Amino acid sequence: VSSMVADPTSPDTLYVGVLNDKRFGGVFVSKDGGQAWTQINAGLAGNDVFSLAMSPAGVLMAGTNHGAFRLRNDKWEIVDARFIETPHKIRHVNKKHHVTYTTEFVPVPDGKIEDAVHGVAFAGGKWYAATSEGLYSTDDPKFAWIGAVLHPESAEKAHSGSDAKWSEIPFYGVAAGGSSVLANAQTILYLSPDQAKTWQSVALPANWHRIRYVAVDAGGNLWVGGRLGVAFSDNQGQSWQSVDVPINDISGLQYDPQLKRIVATSYDSDLVFGIDATAKHWSYWNPGWRTHVVDSSSGHLVAATLLHGVIVEQQKQLAAGSF
């Protein structure tokens, strides 16, 4: 299981993405809180599913090894139209025949997103896709992607000491909350404070060399997870603080709006940690399996294990305990 998302419009409905789309791959849906699952692969064209995200209105997006897909009427549709914003001068003439010019950026067709989409996210009415070609965004209901709003060619300049070509520096993750968007390649971070209109490079936490996962909480604070644990920034990435949570080698990191916590898991531990996004103290659950994606559904935690499918918490997650 590569990814999982709960349907905000239907509390008992869960979707999971699975790699190796053959007989038992693709996307599965459960409408009873994880008790029974149905495969929904029509239209996916046999692609591996790397990531899933859903808008508050219930629009489901899948990032695959060959582009992005949306689910509509139980069938997947590829949404790969790519546009680039190009400047156009607009001529204005007033009543006194005085001529002035302004510049507007107009979307122009620029091919298709055909490479791997490693991460998808939704916030503030806008979708974001982290791909091997760069980061794209759209607020168009027909999913005309604008971009790359952030592309690896520019990121390469921040990749000091590296002579890697831009195609070797794909973006692996994207997280969004409010107007803030945080994107990561393995060794670089970029932040947009204004829904992908502008970008700034962000230094990694001290002694960190790689980033695996990124998250943005409801307050706009930035979170990262990697081999050295979990760190957060409350000042737009100007500085980072480590979180005193007793795990390293992070296998998953995401913000859960129902719990109002950052949820972190580790390759080295069976425990699931919930970090209070404000106070930074934490609690934990012990599912008995090593997990890497955790979400909330109908008052229960649901977790994707590394090798053994999906598990569901028996008691509601208001108090920490076992699954």
C-alpha positions as CSV (number, residue, x, y, z in Angstrom):
1,V,0.0,0.0,0.0
2,S,1.6,3.3,-1.1
3,S,-1.0,5.8,-0.1
4,M,-4.4,6.3,1.7
5,V,-7.0,9.0,2.1
6,A,-10.3,9.2,3.9
7,D,-13.4,10.8,2.2
8,P,-14.3,13.9,4.1
9,T,-17.8,13.8,2.6
10,S,-18.4,10.1,3.7
11,P,-16.7,9.2,7.0
12,D,-16.8,5.5,6.5
13,T,-15.2,5.7,3.0
14,L,-11.5,5.0,2.5
15,Y,-9.3,4.8,-0.6
16,V,-5.9,3.2,-0.8
17,G,-3.3,3.1,-3.6
18,V,-1.3,0.0,-4.3
19,L,1.9,-0.4,-6.3
20,N,2.3,-3.0,-9.0
21,D,-1.1,-2.7,-10.8
22,K,-1.7,-6.2,-11.9
23,R,-4.3,-8.4,-10.4
24,F,-4.1,-6.9,-6.9
25,G,-2.8,-3.3,-7.6
26,G,-4.2,0.1,-8.4
27,V,-6.8,1.7,-6.1
28,F,-9.2,0.1,-3.7
29,V,-12.2,1.6,-1.9
30,S,-13.9,0.6,1.4
31,K,-17.3,2.1,2.2
32,D,-17.5,0.5,5.7
33,G,-14.5,1.8,7.5
34,G,-12.0,-0.8,6.1
35,Q,-14.0,-4.0,6.6
36,A,-14.4,-4.8,2.9
37,W,-12.6,-3.5,-0.2
38,T,-13.5,-3.1,-3.9
39,Q,-11.0,-2.5,-6.6
40,I,-11.6,0.6,-8.8
41,N,-9.1,0.6,-11.6
42,A,-11.1,1.4,-14.8
43,G,-9.1,4.0,-16.7
44,L,-5.9,3.7,-14.8
45,A,-4.2,2.0,-17.7
46,G,-2.2,-0.3,-15.5
47,N,-0.2,2.5,-13.8
48,D,1.3,2.3,-10.3
49,V,-0.3,4.6,-7.8
50,F,2.2,6.6,-5.8
51,S,-0.1,9.1,-4.0
52,L,-3.7,10.0,-3.3
53,A,-5.4,13.2,-2.2
54,M,-9.0,14.4,-1.9
55,S,-10.6,17.8,-1.8
56,P,-13.2,18.7,0.9
57,A,-15.8,18.5,-1.9
58,G,-14.8,14.8,-2.5
59,V,-12.7,15.1,-5.7
60,L,-10.2,12.3,-5.6
61,M,-6.8,12.6,-7.3
62,A,-4.2,9.9,-7.9
63,G,-0.5,10.5,-8.8
64,T,0.9,7.6,-10.8
65,N,4.1,6.6,-12.6
66,H,2.6,8.2,-15.7
67,G,0.7,11.3,-14.9
68,A,-2.3,12.3,-12.7
69,F,-5.8,10.9,-12.7
70,R,-9.1,12.0,-11.2
71,L,-11.9,9.6,-10.2
72,R,-15.4,10.4,-11.7
73,N,-18.4,8.1,-11.7
74,D,-16.1,5.2,-10.6
75,K,-13.8,5.6,-13.6
76,W,-10.4,7.2,-13.7
77,E,-9.7,10.0,-16.1
78,I,-6.2,11.3,-16.9
79,V,-5.8,15.0,-16.3
80,D,-2.5,15.8,-18.0
81,A,-3.0,19.0,-19.9
82,R,-0.1,21.3,-19.2
83,F,-0.1,25.1,-19.7
84,I,2.6,27.6,-19.2
85,E,1.9,31.3,-18.3
86,T,3.5,33.6,-20.9
87,P,3.7,37.4,-20.6
88,H,1.6,39.4,-23.0
89,K,1.6,43.2,-23.3
90,I,-1.8,44.8,-23.2
91,R,-2.2,48.3,-24.9
92,H,-4.4,50.8,-23.2
93,V,-5.5,54.2,-24.7
94,N,-7.3,56.8,-22.6
95,K,-9.6,59.6,-23.7
96,K,-6.7,61.9,-24.2
97,H,-5.1,59.3,-26.5
98,H,-2.3,58.6,-24.0
99,V,-1.0,55.1,-24.5
100,T,0.1,52.9,-21.6
101,Y,1.0,49.2,-21.5
102,T,0.5,46.5,-18.8
103,T,1.6,42.9,-18.7
104,E,-0.7,40.0,-18.2
105,F,0.3,36.4,-18.0
106,V,-1.8,34.2,-20.2
107,P,-1.9,30.3,-20.1
108,V,-0.6,28.8,-23.3
109,P,-0.8,25.0,-24.0
110,D,2.5,23.3,-23.3
111,G,2.0,19.6,-23.9
112,K,1.2,17.0,-21.2
113,I,2.4,15.9,-17.8
114,E,3.6,12.4,-18.8
115,D,6.2,11.7,-16.1
116,A,5.8,10.3,-12.6
117,V,3.6,12.2,-10.1
118,H,5.1,11.4,-6.7
119,G,2.8,13.6,-4.6
120,V,-0.5,15.4,-4.8
121,A,-2.1,17.8,-2.4
122,F,-5.1,20.2,-2.1
123,A,-5.5,23.3,0.0
124,G,-7.2,26.7,-0.4
125,G,-9.1,25.7,-3.5
126,K,-6.0,24.7,-5.4
127,W,-4.4,21.4,-6.4
128,Y,-0.6,20.7,-6.4
129,A,1.3,17.9,-8.1
130,A,5.0,17.1,-7.3
131,T,6.4,15.4,-10.4
132,S,9.7,14.3,-11.9
133,E,9.3,17.3,-14.2
134,G,8.7,19.9,-11.4
135,L,5.8,21.2,-9.4
136,Y,2.4,22.0,-11.0
137,S,-0.7,23.7,-9.7
138,T,-4.3,24.3,-10.8
139,D,-7.5,25.8,-9.6
140,D,-9.3,24.9,-12.8
141,P,-12.2,22.5,-12.4
142,K,-11.1,21.0,-15.7
143,F,-7.6,20.4,-14.3
144,A,-5.5,22.5,-16.7
145,W,-2.2,22.4,-14.9
146,I,0.0,25.5,-14.8
147,G,3.7,25.0,-14.7
148,A,6.1,24.0,-13.9
149,V,5.6,26.6,-11.3
150,L,8.7,25.2,-9.7
151,H,11.0,23.1,-11.8
152,P,14.2,21.1,-11.0
153,E,16.2,23.2,-13.4
154,S,16.0,26.2,-11.0
155,A,16.3,23.9,-8.0
156,E,19.6,22.6,-9.4
157,K,21.1,26.0,-8.9
158,A,20.5,25.6,-5.1
159,H,21.9,22.1,-5.3
160,S,25.4,23.3,-4.4
161,G,28.3,21.1,-5.4
162,S,26.1,18.9,-7.6
163,D,26.6,18.5,-11.3
164,A,23.5,16.4,-11.7
165,K,21.2,17.2,-14.6
166,W,17.8,18.6,-13.7
167,S,16.0,15.5,-14.8
168,E,17.9,13.7,-12.0
169,I,16.3,15.9,-9.3
170,P,12.6,15.1,-9.2
171,F,10.2,16.5,-6.6
172,Y,9.0,13.7,-4.3
173,G,6.6,15.4,-2.1
174,V,4.3,18.4,-1.7
175,A,2.2,19.6,1.3
176,A,-0.2,22.5,1.5
177,G,-2.1,24.3,4.2
178,G,-3.9,27.6,3.7
179,S,-1.7,29.7,1.3
180,S,1.5,27.9,2.2
181,V,3.0,25.2,0.0
182,L,6.1,23.1,0.8
183,A,7.8,20.9,-1.8
184,N,10.8,18.7,-1.5
185,A,13.3,16.8,-3.6
186,Q,15.6,14.5,-1.7
187,T,18.1,17.2,-0.7
188,I,16.3,20.5,-1.2
189,L,13.2,22.3,0.1
190,Y,11.1,25.1,-1.5
191,L,8.4,27.1,0.1
192,S,5.6,29.2,-1.5
193,P,3.7,31.5,1.0
194,D,1.2,32.5,-1.7
195,Q,-0.3,29.4,-3.3
196,A,2.6,28.8,-5.8
197,K,2.8,32.4,-7.1
198,T,6.3,32.9,-5.8
199,W,8.9,30.5,-4.4
200,Q,11.9,30.7,-2.0
201,S,14.5,28.1,-1.2
202,V,14.5,26.9,2.4
203,A,17.6,25.5,4.2
204,L,17.4,22.0,5.6
205,P,17.5,21.6,9.4
206,A,21.1,21.5,10.8
207,N,22.9,18.3,10.1
208,W,20.2,17.1,7.8
209,H,21.2,16.0,4.3
210,R,18.0,14.5,3.0
211,I,14.2,15.1,3.4
212,R,11.7,12.2,3.0
213,Y,8.4,13.8,3.9
214,V,6.9,17.3,4.3
215,A,3.8,18.5,6.0
216,V,2.0,21.8,6.7
217,D,-0.3,22.1,9.7
218,A,-3.4,24.3,10.1
219,G,-1.4,27.2,11.5
220,G,1.0,27.2,8.5
221,N,3.9,25.7,10.4
222,L,6.3,23.6,8.3
223,W,7.3,20.0,9.2
224,V,9.8,17.7,7.7
225,G,10.7,14.0,8.4
226,G,13.8,12.0,7.6
227,R,16.4,9.7,8.8
228,L,17.2,12.1,11.8
229,G,13.6,12.3,13.0
230,V,11.1,15.1,12.8
231,A,11.7,18.9,12.8
232,F,9.4,21.9,12.5
233,S,9.6,25.6,11.6
234,D,7.2,28.3,12.8
235,N,9.0,31.1,10.9
236,Q,8.7,30.0,7.2
237,G,11.8,27.9,7.3
238,Q,14.2,30.6,8.6
239,S,15.1,28.2,11.4
240,W,14.2,24.6,12.4
241,Q,13.7,22.9,15.8
242,S,13.8,19.2,16.4
243,V,10.8,17.5,18.0
244,D,11.6,15.4,21.0
245,V,9.8,12.3,19.7
246,P,11.6,9.0,20.3
247,I,11.8,7.8,16.7
248,N,14.1,8.3,13.8
249,D,14.2,6.9,10.2
250,I,10.7,8.4,9.5
251,S,8.5,6.3,7.2
252,G,5.5,8.7,7.1
253,L,4.5,12.2,8.1
254,Q,1.2,14.0,7.6
255,Y,-1.1,16.5,9.3
256,D,-4.4,15.1,10.5
257,P,-7.0,17.8,10.7
258,Q,-9.4,15.6,12.8
259,L,-6.7,14.9,15.4
260,K,-5.1,18.4,15.0
261,R,-1.8,16.6,15.1
262,I,1.2,15.7,13.0
263,V,1.2,12.0,12.7
264,A,4.7,10.3,12.3
265,T,5.7,6.7,11.8
266,S,9.1,5.0,11.6
267,Y,10.8,2.2,9.7
268,D,12.3,1.2,13.1
269,S,9.2,1.2,15.3
270,D,5.7,-0.3,15.5
271,L,4.5,2.9,17.3
272,V,2.4,5.7,15.7
273,F,3.1,9.1,17.2
274,G,0.7,12.1,17.2
275,I,2.4,15.4,17.8
276,D,0.4,18.3,19.0
277,A,0.9,21.0,16.3
278,T,0.8,23.8,18.9
279,A,2.2,22.5,22.1
280,K,4.6,20.1,20.4
281,H,4.0,17.4,23.0
282,W,3.1,13.9,21.8
283,S,1.2,10.7,22.4
284,Y,1.4,7.4,20.7
285,W,-0.5,4.3,19.7
286,N,0.8,0.8,19.2
287,P,-0.9,-1.0,16.2
288,G,1.5,-3.9,16.5
289,W,2.7,-3.4,12.9
290,R,5.1,-1.0,11.2
291,T,3.1,1.5,9.3
292,H,3.8,4.5,7.0
293,V,0.4,6.2,6.2
294,V,-2.2,7.0,8.9
295,D,-5.5,8.7,8.5
296,S,-8.8,9.1,10.5
297,S,-12.1,7.6,9.6
298,S,-15.3,7.7,11.7
299,G,-13.4,8.4,14.9
300,H,-10.9,5.6,14.3
301,L,-7.3,5.6,13.1
302,V,-6.6,3.6,9.9
303,A,-3.0,2.7,9.0
304,A,-1.3,1.3,6.0
305,T,1.4,-1.2,7.0
306,L,4.6,-1.6,5.1
307,L,3.9,-5.2,4.0
308,H,0.6,-6.4,5.4
309,G,-2.2,-4.2,4.0
310,V,-4.5,-1.9,6.1
311,I,-5.3,-2.1,9.8
312,V,-8.1,-0.3,11.7
313,E,-8.1,0.9,15.3
314,Q,-10.7,-0.8,17.3
315,Q,-11.3,2.0,19.9
316,K,-11.8,5.6,19.0
317,Q,-8.5,7.6,18.9
318,L,-9.5,10.3,21.4
319,A,-7.1,8.6,23.8
320,A,-3.8,7.0,22.9
321,G,-3.6,3.2,23.1
322,S,-3.4,0.1,20.9
323,F,-5.1,-0.5,17.6
